[in-house]
Amino acid sequence: MESQLTILVPVAAVWLAAGIVADGLPRLRNTRVLRRRTGWLLVLALTGVALTAAVLGGGLFSTGTTPVDRAAAGLTLTAGPALVASVCSVRRIRRLRAGAGAFASAPATPAPHGLRAAAAHPLVGLPLQVTALATLPALIAAAGTDLGADPGVTGPAITVGALAVVAIGVRHALRHNRFAERAQPAAARSARTAGALHV
């Protein structure tokens, strides 16, 4: 039991840290800080993907009920979000870091709304945070509480998890739209507002 937790805790901690760093990116107002944080986020995301793949791969190649097998069985729920994070989030984080790096010659430059809108895109933070959330059942099971054993607990737990994912996704979408609106030229914004008033 303790060995299983020893395997799972670092994986969950890396995904949680990645989710927290990703959530704070749009609030950064300086391009130098934004570039540094995206570098941290890139390292955390790649580490999370590598650790998750290592545990799942170790579970495939080991036999019996070793701690790696139990940890891999617990992490099967994270495989999907981790794959989305490796395909979508990592690519967007690299582009965001390159965009912030374009201002390297003027490090004190305020981060433009376009960069902050890119940082707030749901595919940057949402897969990382959903993956962190998906590690919770494995940690709870490793601590000795099996959520799947009691049908009266399983249903509400799935509902709460689904609602949490929807809430996180809606929050990211609203924040991205707010920054994207600010990134548009003033003339385009005023024309859109005028059109809305005439309708």
HUCORKA-V40723 format. One record per residue. N is the residue number from 1. RES is the residue in three letters. PSI is psi in radians with two decimals (* if undefined). NEAR is the number of other ideal C-beta (glycine too) atoms within 12 Angstrom. D_CENTER is the distance of its C-alpha to the mean C-alpha in whole Angstrom. Layout:
# HUCORKA-V40723
[[N	RES	PSI	NEAR	D_CENTER] [N	RES	PSI	NEAR	D_CENTER]]
This chain:
# HUCORKA-V40723
[[1	MET	-0.81	19	28] [2	GLU	-0.65	14	27] [3	SER	-0.67	16	26] [4	GLN	-0.76	29	24] [5	LEU	-0.63	24	22] [6	THR	-0.56	19	22] [7	ILE	-0.71	34	20] [8	LEU	-0.61	40	18] [9	VAL	-0.81	24	17] [10	PRO	-0.66	24	16] [11	VAL	-0.85	42	13] [12	ALA	-0.67	36	12] [13	ALA	-0.70	22	12] [14	VAL	-0.77	34	11] [15	TRP	-0.67	43	7] [16	LEU	-0.77	27	8] [17	ALA	-0.71	28	9] [18	ALA	-0.72	45	6] [19	GLY	-0.67	36	4] [20	ILE	-0.78	21	8] [21	VAL	-0.75	36	9] [22	ALA	-0.65	44	6] [23	ASP	-0.51	27	8] [24	GLY	-0.17	25	11] [25	LEU	-0.83	45	12] [26	PRO	-0.32	36	13] [27	ARG	-0.16	20	16] [28	LEU	2.31	30	17] [29	ARG	-0.03	22	21] [30	ASN	2.34	22	22] [31	THR	-0.59	32	21] [32	ARG	-0.80	24	22] [33	VAL	-0.69	26	19] [34	LEU	-0.74	39	17] [35	ARG	-0.72	30	17] [36	ARG	-0.76	22	17] [37	ARG	-0.63	35	14] [38	THR	-0.54	40	13] [39	GLY	-0.78	23	15] [40	TRP	-0.79	25	13] [41	LEU	-0.68	40	10] [42	LEU	-0.76	33	11] [43	VAL	-0.78	22	13] [44	LEU	-0.76	34	10] [45	ALA	-0.79	44	8] [46	LEU	-0.65	26	12] [47	THR	-0.73	27	13] [48	GLY	-0.76	43	10] [49	VAL	-0.77	35	11] [50	ALA	-0.76	22	15] [51	LEU	-0.76	33	15] [52	THR	-0.78	43	14] [53	ALA	-0.66	23	16] [54	ALA	-0.74	24	19] [55	VAL	-0.80	39	19] [56	LEU	-0.70	31	19] [57	GLY	-0.69	19	22] [58	GLY	-0.64	23	24] [59	GLY	-0.55	29	24] [60	LEU	-0.64	17	25] [61	PHE	-0.19	14	28] [62	SER	2.78	20	29] [63	THR	2.70	11	32] [64	GLY	-2.71	10	32] [65	THR	0.93	15	30] [66	THR	2.85	18	29] [67	PRO	-0.61	23	26] [68	VAL	-0.69	27	24] [69	ASP	-0.81	24	25] [70	ARG	-0.69	29	24] [71	ALA	-0.72	38	21] [72	ALA	-0.69	33	20] [73	ALA	-0.64	29	22] [74	GLY	-0.50	37	19] [75	LEU	0.06	41	16] [76	THR	-0.54	24	17] [77	LEU	-0.45	32	15] [78	THR	-0.16	40	12] [79	ALA	-0.79	28	13] [80	GLY	-0.98	19	12] [81	PRO	-0.63	37	9] [82	ALA	-0.62	40	9] [83	LEU	-0.74	22	11] [84	VAL	-0.71	28	10] [85	ALA	-0.72	42	7] [86	SER	-0.56	31	10] [87	VAL	-0.80	17	12] [88	CYS	-0.93	26	10] [89	SER	-0.80	42	7] [90	VAL	-0.73	32	10] [91	ARG	-0.75	22	13] [92	ARG	-0.63	35	12] [93	ILE	-0.70	40	11] [94	ARG	-0.77	24	14] [95	ARG	-0.68	23	16] [96	LEU	-0.72	38	15] [97	ARG	-0.70	32	16] [98	ALA	-0.69	21	19] [99	GLY	-0.72	26	20] [100	ALA	-0.54	37	20] [101	GLY	-0.34	22	22] [102	ALA	-0.33	21	24] [103	PHE	0.33	23	25] [104	ALA	-0.52	17	26] [105	SER	-0.30	10	30] [106	ALA	1.32	15	29] [107	PRO	-0.36	18	27] [108	ALA	0.06	13	28] [109	THR	2.31	21	27] [110	PRO	2.51	19	25] [111	ALA	2.16	36	21] [112	PRO	2.75	25	22] [113	HIS	-0.50	25	21] [114	GLY	-0.75	28	20] [115	LEU	-0.71	38	18] [116	ARG	-0.58	35	16] [117	ALA	-0.70	29	16] [118	ALA	-0.64	34	14] [119	ALA	-0.50	44	12] [120	ALA	0.00	37	11] [121	HIS	2.37	32	11] [122	PRO	-0.55	34	9] [123	LEU	-0.05	31	8] [124	VAL	-0.97	44	6] [125	GLY	-0.58	44	4] [126	LEU	-0.86	35	4] [127	PRO	-0.63	39	4] [128	LEU	-0.76	46	2] [129	GLN	-0.62	39	4] [130	VAL	-0.66	39	6] [131	THR	-0.74	42	7] [132	ALA	-0.72	40	7] [133	LEU	-0.63	33	9] [134	ALA	-0.29	39	11] [135	THR	-0.28	42	12] [136	LEU	-0.80	32	14] [137	PRO	-0.67	29	17] [138	ALA	-0.72	38	18] [139	LEU	-0.73	33	18] [140	ILE	-0.74	26	20] [141	ALA	-0.68	28	22] [142	ALA	-0.49	30	23] [143	ALA	-0.15	19	24] [144	GLY	0.04	13	27] [145	THR	1.97	18	26] [146	ASP	1.87	20	25] [147	LEU	-0.50	26	24] [148	GLY	-0.19	19	25] [149	ALA	-0.53	13	29] [150	ASP	1.94	12	30] [151	PRO	-0.48	12	29] [152	GLY	-0.33	10	30] [153	VAL	-0.59	18	26] [154	THR	-0.82	19	24] [155	GLY	-0.95	14	25] [156	PRO	-0.62	14	24] [157	ALA	-0.73	25	21] [158	ILE	-0.71	18	19] [159	THR	-0.79	13	20] [160	VAL	-0.74	18	18] [161	GLY	-0.76	25	15] [162	ALA	-0.73	17	16] [163	LEU	-0.64	15	16] [164	ALA	-0.73	22	13] [165	VAL	-0.77	27	11] [166	VAL	-0.76	18	14] [167	ALA	-0.73	18	14] [168	ILE	-0.76	29	10] [169	GLY	-0.75	24	10] [170	VAL	-0.72	16	14] [171	ARG	-0.78	21	13] [172	HIS	-0.75	33	11] [173	ALA	-0.76	22	14] [174	LEU	-0.74	17	16] [175	ARG	-0.71	31	15] [176	HIS	-0.76	30	15] [177	ASN	-0.67	20	18] [178	ARG	-0.81	18	19] [179	PHE	-0.64	30	19] [180	ALA	-0.64	25	20] [181	GLU	-0.70	21	23] [182	ARG	-0.48	22	24] [183	ALA	-0.29	24	23] [184	GLN	2.62	20	26] [185	PRO	2.64	13	30] [186	ALA	-0.65	13	32] [187	ALA	-0.72	10	34] [188	ALA	-0.68	15	32] [189	ARG	-0.77	17	30] [190	SER	-0.65	13	34] [191	ALA	-0.70	14	35] [192	ARG	-0.72	16	32] [193	THR	-0.75	15	33] [194	ALA	-0.71	12	37] [195	GLY	-0.68	11	36] [196	ALA	-0.61	10	35] [197	LEU	-0.54	9	38] [198	HIS	-0.39	8	40] [199	VAL	*	7	39]]
